[in-house]
Structure formats: structure tokens, C-alpha cells
Amino acid sequence: MDKDKTLEKQPARSRVEDSSLPTTFDPLRKYLSEVSRYSVLTREQEFEVARKVFEDKDRDAAQKLVMSNLKLVVKISLEYYNTYLN
């Protein structure tokens, strides 16, 4: 019986009040945040990076080429989505 009284005296904690829990998770917002860390390459930079990928088989250059074009992927997908949404 004493055990029951101890449990009753403790304040109830809700999930909302617990600051250790994430608020909401928006995958699109997270992705856009990640994408914004990479700058878009100029035409000359893109050509040079692509040359390193194909001629030198440079994996770092390949990753740079992909990452720098993620904003373009978002732009095209949003245009596609908006075109077929209306």
C-alpha cells in the first residue's frame, strides 16, 4: 500500500513536456537543410569535376558532382509535382 502512495505522489510527465524528445520530424525539411550545405557549381567547375570523375576515376569528385546537383533535383521534382498537381 505504501508503494501505491509513492506512485501517486510523483508528478505525471507527458511526452510533450519531455524536452529530450524531438518535436516533429519533417523529412523534406531535413533533406532541404542538408542540400543547402552544398554550393552549386559553375559550368567550368562542373566540367572540371566531371573530367576528374571520368578520366581520373576520382570518387571524391563523383560525390561532389552528385551533391552539388541535389538542389536541381529538388527544383525539378517540385516543378513536376506542381505541374501534375494542377
C-alpha angles and dihedrals in degrees: 000000000000088000091057091052091052091053092049093052094056114094115246115245120210125206091243092059094050105098092195091071121085115249104223131335118223110183094195092052090048092049093048090049091053093045092052090064091072123074123224113250123235117240091260093047092048091050092050094047091047090050090054090050096051103032102032098029087230109178093193090055090050091053091047090052092051096044094047090056098051092096088057090052090054092047094050094045092050091049090049092047094048093046094054095036092066 
